Amino acid sequence: MRDEVGGAIPPDDLKRIEAGIPDIAGVKRMKLDDAMSDGLVTLFDPAPDYIALIHKLVDIEPIKAAGFNVLVDCMWGNGAGWFPRLLAGGKTQVHEVHNERNPVFPKMLRPEPIPPNIDDGLSYVSKLGADVAIITDGDADRVGLGDENGRFIDQLRVYGLLGYYFLEVRGERGPIVKTISTTKMLNKLGALYDIPIYETGVGFKYIAPKMKETNAMMGGEESGGYAFRGHAPDRDGILAGLYLLDMMVQTGKRPSQLLDWLFEKVGPHYYDRIDTAFETARRGEVQARVMAARPETIAGLKVTGIDTLDGFQFHMEDGGWLLIRFSGTEPIIRVYCETTHGDKVQDILQDGLRIAGLKTWQWVQWPVSSVQCSVRPTDN
């Protein structure tokens, strides 16, 4: 449910709306033609207004003239056709894969722009000699990024890149809103550029209201959803992809070079996440266990504090963090981490599983992918 400007409605307001919905026995149906004849349904094409707004927010012409070879993985969803339409008529070439709508979403577990779902699409980077891969999820409100070598750039790094792009390349200023589960690189950029960083719970139901309240420059979450000032305060994977292409144009850097450039500013950061299914009946037990945990160190790093804004986030001496939280939509417990120590990522995650009383995971090579994936165990 969205408000008058297209943003997610805050949880408390949504509860009040839901409480006012009357109980209805059965669902009334009618034919679309009849509904249109009665004036109950009106068809409209939002594309012209959307395209006009896109042109106000990002200068498309330099991207079209750049001569990029862009791979777009549409994940069988409604992102198909948009980049060819927006970037047609110049030297830049757009090659789409998985651009037929298919609700089965072949070759992937689900249309999320994360491994291993992106593996097949990224395999086309070398085949086509692409300069960059832009990956939109099933409804194109999230974006994933692959570099010129076909390597995935995770969403925390992408959000760091977008923050750096707005602050350094575009010279814009304003608050940044981020969920507790996304990158601390933004906090470092906020300190360097003297802008406020606001952290929220996970989900745009928290991000959108905070963006409106603070007139934020951008807002985003760990899933790859990013929103921008001047647009509806909600995710737009197409616009985010265009901003990333513009960053390449304005800096003259390829995606891997952009990442190095960001790390020169804030230092390298490493991220990963493990999702583990659990019996719903165990939720209270697991929550109590994590709530009572007071580890002095995690993977050898000193714990400097705990944040319970959404789940349990353990802050570590390197500025990194471990987050343990329950999914709001599935019987899954998520263990996330970000650290400046690349060799400690898996140790941090394993300590997180132990804190939650879950079995550790075995890491294996997925048979159809070059990306390491994990085997989900049963709970203890």
C-alpha positions as CSV (number, residue, x, y, z in Angstrom):
1,M,0.0,0.0,0.0
2,R,1.3,3.4,-1.0
3,D,0.7,7.0,0.1
4,E,-0.2,10.0,-2.1
5,V,3.5,10.4,-3.3
6,G,4.1,6.7,-3.9
7,G,5.9,6.0,-0.7
8,A,5.3,3.0,1.6
9,I,2.9,3.7,4.5
10,P,4.4,3.6,8.0
11,P,3.5,0.4,10.0
12,D,1.3,2.1,12.5
13,D,-0.7,3.9,9.8
14,L,-1.0,0.7,7.9
15,K,-2.4,-1.1,10.9
16,R,-5.1,1.6,11.3
17,I,-6.1,1.2,7.6
18,E,-6.2,-2.6,8.0
19,A,-8.3,-2.3,11.1
20,G,-10.9,-0.3,9.1
21,I,-11.3,-3.0,6.3
22,P,-14.6,-4.7,6.8
23,D,-14.9,-8.5,6.7
24,I,-16.2,-9.6,3.3
25,A,-17.5,-13.0,2.5
26,G,-16.3,-13.9,-1.0
27,V,-14.9,-11.7,-3.7
28,K,-17.1,-9.9,-6.2
29,R,-16.0,-10.3,-9.8
30,M,-16.9,-8.7,-13.1
31,K,-15.5,-8.7,-16.6
32,L,-12.8,-6.1,-17.4
33,D,-14.8,-4.8,-20.4
34,D,-17.8,-4.3,-18.2
35,A,-15.7,-2.6,-15.5
36,M,-14.3,-0.2,-18.2
37,S,-17.7,0.5,-19.6
38,D,-19.0,1.4,-16.1
39,G,-16.0,3.7,-15.5
40,L,-14.7,1.5,-12.7
41,V,-11.4,0.8,-14.5
42,T,-9.4,3.3,-16.5
43,L,-6.4,2.2,-18.6
44,F,-3.5,4.6,-18.9
45,D,0.1,4.4,-20.1
46,P,2.6,5.7,-17.4
47,A,5.6,5.3,-19.7
48,P,5.6,8.9,-21.1
49,D,5.5,10.6,-17.7
50,Y,8.1,8.1,-16.3
51,I,10.5,8.7,-19.2
52,A,10.1,12.4,-18.9
53,L,11.0,12.2,-15.2
54,I,14.0,10.0,-15.9
55,H,15.4,12.6,-18.3
56,K,15.0,15.3,-15.6
57,L,16.9,13.1,-13.1
58,V,19.8,11.8,-15.2
59,D,21.4,13.1,-18.4
60,I,20.8,10.2,-20.8
61,E,22.6,11.6,-23.9
62,P,26.2,11.1,-22.6
63,I,25.4,7.5,-21.7
64,K,24.0,6.9,-25.2
65,A,27.2,8.5,-26.7
66,A,29.6,6.6,-24.5
67,G,29.9,3.5,-26.6
68,F,29.3,1.1,-23.7
69,N,28.5,-2.5,-24.3
70,V,25.8,-3.0,-21.6
71,L,24.4,-6.4,-20.6
72,V,21.0,-6.3,-18.9
73,D,19.6,-9.3,-17.1
74,C,15.9,-8.7,-16.9
75,M,15.3,-11.9,-14.8
76,W,12.2,-12.8,-16.9
77,G,10.4,-9.8,-15.4
78,N,9.0,-6.4,-16.3
79,G,12.4,-4.7,-16.5
80,A,12.6,-6.0,-20.1
81,G,12.8,-3.4,-22.8
82,W,13.5,-0.3,-20.7
83,F,17.2,0.1,-21.2
84,P,17.1,-0.5,-24.9
85,R,14.3,2.0,-25.1
86,L,16.0,4.7,-23.1
87,L,19.5,4.2,-24.6
88,A,18.6,3.7,-28.2
89,G,20.0,5.9,-31.0
90,G,23.6,6.2,-29.8
91,K,26.9,4.3,-29.8
92,T,26.0,2.4,-26.6
93,Q,24.7,-1.1,-27.2
94,V,22.3,-2.9,-24.9
95,H,22.1,-6.7,-24.9
96,E,19.2,-8.1,-22.9
97,V,19.1,-11.7,-21.5
98,H,16.1,-13.4,-19.8
99,N,13.9,-10.7,-21.3
100,E,10.8,-12.7,-21.9
101,R,8.2,-12.7,-19.1
102,N,8.1,-16.1,-17.5
103,P,6.6,-16.6,-14.0
104,V,8.5,-19.8,-13.6
105,F,11.8,-17.8,-13.6
106,P,14.0,-20.5,-15.2
107,K,17.7,-21.0,-14.2
108,M,17.2,-19.2,-10.8
109,L,15.7,-19.9,-7.4
110,R,13.8,-16.6,-7.4
111,P,14.1,-13.3,-9.3
112,E,16.3,-11.6,-6.8
113,P,19.5,-9.9,-8.0
114,I,21.8,-11.9,-5.7
115,P,23.8,-15.1,-6.1
116,P,23.2,-17.7,-7.3
117,N,20.2,-16.2,-9.3
118,I,22.5,-13.8,-11.2
119,D,25.1,-16.5,-12.2
120,D,23.6,-17.4,-15.5
121,G,23.2,-13.8,-16.5
122,L,26.7,-12.8,-15.5
123,S,28.1,-15.6,-17.7
124,Y,27.1,-13.5,-20.7
125,V,29.5,-10.7,-19.8
126,S,32.5,-12.5,-21.2
127,K,30.6,-14.0,-24.1
128,L,29.4,-10.5,-25.2
129,G,32.5,-8.6,-24.1
130,A,30.2,-6.4,-21.9
131,D,31.6,-3.4,-20.0
132,V,29.0,-3.8,-17.2
133,A,26.0,-5.9,-16.2
134,I,22.9,-4.3,-14.9
135,I,20.5,-6.8,-13.3
136,T,16.9,-6.0,-12.5
137,D,14.7,-8.2,-10.3
138,G,11.3,-9.5,-11.3
139,D,9.5,-6.3,-10.9
140,A,12.5,-4.1,-11.7
141,D,12.5,-2.2,-8.4
142,R,15.8,-3.6,-7.3
143,V,19.2,-3.7,-9.1
144,G,22.3,-5.8,-9.1
145,L,25.6,-4.9,-10.7
146,G,28.3,-7.0,-12.4
147,D,31.7,-5.7,-13.4
148,E,33.5,-6.0,-16.7
149,N,34.9,-9.3,-15.7
150,G,31.6,-10.9,-14.9
151,R,32.1,-10.6,-11.1
152,F,29.1,-9.6,-8.9
153,I,29.4,-6.4,-6.9
154,D,27.2,-6.9,-3.9
155,Q,24.4,-4.5,-2.9
156,L,26.2,-2.9,0.0
157,R,29.1,-1.9,-2.3
158,V,26.6,-0.7,-4.9
159,Y,24.9,1.5,-2.2
160,G,28.4,2.8,-1.3
161,L,29.1,3.6,-4.9
162,L,25.8,5.4,-5.3
163,G,26.4,7.5,-2.2
164,Y,29.9,8.4,-3.5
165,Y,28.5,9.2,-6.9
166,F,25.9,11.7,-5.5
167,L,28.4,13.3,-3.1
168,E,31.6,13.4,-5.2
169,V,30.5,13.3,-8.8
170,R,27.2,15.2,-8.8
171,G,28.2,17.4,-5.8
172,E,24.8,17.0,-4.2
173,R,24.2,17.2,-0.5
174,G,21.5,15.9,1.8
175,P,20.7,13.2,4.3
176,I,21.1,9.5,3.4
177,V,18.7,6.9,4.8
178,K,19.8,3.3,5.2
179,T,18.6,0.2,6.9
180,I,20.5,-1.3,9.8
181,S,21.5,-4.2,7.5
182,T,23.3,-2.1,4.9
183,T,26.8,-0.6,4.6
184,K,28.7,1.5,7.1
185,M,30.6,2.9,4.2
186,L,27.8,5.4,4.0
187,N,28.4,6.4,7.6
188,K,32.1,7.1,6.7
189,L,31.0,9.1,3.6
190,G,28.6,11.0,5.8
191,A,31.4,12.0,8.2
192,L,33.7,13.0,5.3
193,Y,31.1,15.1,3.5
194,D,29.3,16.4,6.7
195,I,25.9,15.0,5.9
196,P,23.5,13.1,8.3
197,I,23.0,9.4,8.0
198,Y,19.8,8.0,9.3
199,E,19.4,4.2,10.1
200,T,16.1,2.5,10.1
201,G,14.6,-1.0,10.5
202,V,14.6,-3.2,7.4
203,G,12.1,-2.4,4.8
204,F,10.9,0.6,2.8
205,K,8.0,1.0,5.2
206,Y,10.6,2.5,7.5
207,I,12.9,4.1,4.8
208,A,10.2,6.0,2.8
209,P,8.7,7.9,5.8
210,K,12.2,8.8,7.0
211,M,13.1,10.1,3.5
212,K,10.0,12.3,3.4
213,E,10.7,13.6,6.9
214,T,14.3,14.5,6.2
215,N,14.1,15.4,2.5
216,A,16.8,12.7,2.0
217,M,19.0,12.6,-1.0
218,M,18.7,8.8,-1.2
219,G,17.4,5.8,0.7
220,G,18.2,2.2,0.4
221,E,18.3,-1.3,1.8
222,E,20.5,-4.4,1.6
223,S,18.2,-6.2,-0.9
224,G,19.3,-3.8,-3.7
225,G,16.4,-1.4,-3.5
226,Y,17.4,2.3,-3.8
227,A,15.2,5.4,-3.9
228,F,16.3,9.0,-4.8
229,R,15.2,12.5,-4.2
230,G,13.0,14.0,-6.9
231,H,11.4,10.7,-7.5
232,A,8.8,8.7,-5.5
233,P,10.4,7.6,-2.2
234,D,10.5,4.0,-3.3
235,R,12.8,1.6,-5.1
236,D,13.5,2.0,-8.8
237,G,16.1,-0.5,-10.3
238,I,16.0,1.1,-13.7
239,L,16.9,4.6,-12.4
240,A,19.5,3.2,-10.1
241,G,21.1,1.3,-13.1
242,L,21.1,4.5,-15.1
243,Y,22.8,6.4,-12.3
244,L,25.5,3.7,-12.2
245,L,26.0,4.0,-16.0
246,D,26.3,7.8,-15.6
247,M,28.9,7.3,-12.9
248,M,31.0,5.3,-15.4
249,V,30.5,8.2,-17.9
250,Q,31.4,11.0,-15.6
251,T,34.5,9.3,-14.1
252,G,35.7,7.4,-17.1
253,K,36.1,4.3,-14.9
254,R,34.9,0.7,-15.4
255,P,32.9,-1.0,-12.6
256,S,36.0,-2.7,-10.9
257,Q,37.9,0.6,-11.0
258,L,34.9,2.4,-9.5
259,L,35.0,0.0,-6.6
260,D,38.8,0.5,-6.1
261,W,38.1,4.3,-6.2
262,L,35.5,3.9,-3.5
263,F,37.8,1.8,-1.3
264,E,40.5,4.4,-1.6
265,K,38.1,6.8,0.1
266,V,36.6,4.6,2.8
267,G,38.7,1.4,2.9
268,P,37.8,-2.1,1.6
269,H,34.6,-3.6,3.0
270,Y,33.4,-7.2,2.8
271,Y,29.9,-8.5,3.2
272,D,28.0,-11.8,3.2
273,R,24.7,-13.3,4.5
274,I,23.4,-16.7,5.6
275,D,19.7,-17.5,5.7
276,T,18.6,-20.5,7.7
277,A,15.1,-22.0,8.0
278,F,13.9,-22.7,11.5
279,E,10.8,-24.1,13.1
280,T,8.4,-21.3,14.0
281,A,7.8,-22.7,17.4
282,R,11.5,-22.1,18.2
283,R,11.4,-18.4,17.5
284,G,11.0,-17.4,21.2
285,E,13.8,-19.7,22.2
286,V,16.2,-18.4,19.6
287,Q,15.3,-14.8,20.3
288,A,15.9,-15.2,24.0
289,R,19.2,-16.8,23.3
290,V,20.4,-14.0,21.1
291,M,19.0,-11.3,23.4
292,A,21.0,-12.8,26.3
293,A,24.2,-13.1,24.3
294,R,27.1,-10.8,25.4
295,P,30.1,-12.0,23.4
296,E,33.3,-10.2,24.1
297,T,34.7,-11.0,20.7
298,I,33.4,-12.2,17.4
299,A,35.9,-13.9,15.1
300,G,38.6,-12.5,17.3
301,L,37.3,-8.9,16.9
302,K,36.3,-7.0,20.0
303,V,32.6,-6.3,20.4
304,T,32.0,-2.6,21.1
305,G,28.2,-2.4,21.3
306,I,24.8,-3.9,20.5
307,D,22.0,-2.2,18.6
308,T,18.5,-3.7,18.8
309,L,16.8,-1.3,16.3
310,D,15.7,-4.3,14.2
311,G,17.1,-7.6,15.3
312,F,20.5,-7.8,17.2
313,Q,23.4,-6.0,15.6
314,F,26.8,-6.5,17.3
315,H,29.3,-3.7,16.5
316,M,33.0,-4.7,16.2
317,E,36.2,-2.8,16.7
318,D,37.0,-2.5,13.0
319,G,33.7,-0.6,12.4
320,G,32.1,-3.8,11.1
321,W,29.0,-5.5,12.4
322,L,27.2,-8.8,12.7
323,L,23.4,-8.7,12.5
324,I,21.0,-11.5,13.5
325,R,17.3,-11.0,12.8
326,F,14.2,-12.8,11.8
327,S,12.7,-12.3,8.4
328,G,9.5,-10.4,8.4
329,T,8.0,-12.5,5.6
330,E,9.4,-16.1,6.0
331,P,10.3,-18.5,8.8
332,I,14.0,-17.7,8.2
333,I,16.6,-16.3,10.5
334,R,19.2,-14.1,8.7
335,V,22.8,-13.7,9.8
336,Y,24.6,-10.8,8.0
337,C,28.0,-9.2,8.5
338,E,30.1,-6.5,7.1
339,T,33.8,-6.1,8.0
340,T,37.0,-4.6,6.8
341,H,38.7,-8.0,7.2
342,G,38.1,-10.1,4.1
343,D,39.5,-13.2,5.7
344,K,37.1,-13.0,8.7
345,V,33.7,-12.9,6.9
346,Q,32.9,-16.6,7.2
347,D,34.2,-16.8,10.8
348,I,32.0,-13.9,11.7
349,L,28.9,-15.6,10.1
350,Q,29.7,-18.9,11.8
351,D,30.0,-17.1,15.2
352,G,26.6,-15.6,14.5
353,L,25.0,-19.0,13.9
354,R,26.5,-20.2,17.1
355,I,25.2,-17.2,19.0
356,A,21.7,-18.1,17.6
357,G,22.1,-21.7,18.5
358,L,22.0,-22.9,14.9
359,K,24.3,-25.4,13.2
360,T,27.3,-24.0,11.3
361,W,27.2,-24.3,7.5
362,Q,29.4,-26.3,5.2
363,W,30.7,-24.3,2.3
364,V,30.7,-26.1,-1.0
365,Q,31.1,-25.4,-4.7
366,W,27.7,-25.1,-6.4
367,P,27.8,-27.5,-9.3
368,V,26.5,-25.0,-12.0
369,S,28.1,-21.9,-10.7
370,S,31.5,-20.3,-10.2
371,V,30.2,-18.6,-7.1
372,Q,30.4,-20.3,-3.7
373,C,27.0,-21.2,-2.2
374,S,26.1,-22.6,1.1
375,V,24.3,-25.7,2.1
376,R,21.4,-25.0,4.5
377,P,21.4,-27.4,7.5
378,T,18.5,-28.2,9.8
379,D,18.3,-26.3,13.1
380,N,19.7,-27.9,16.2
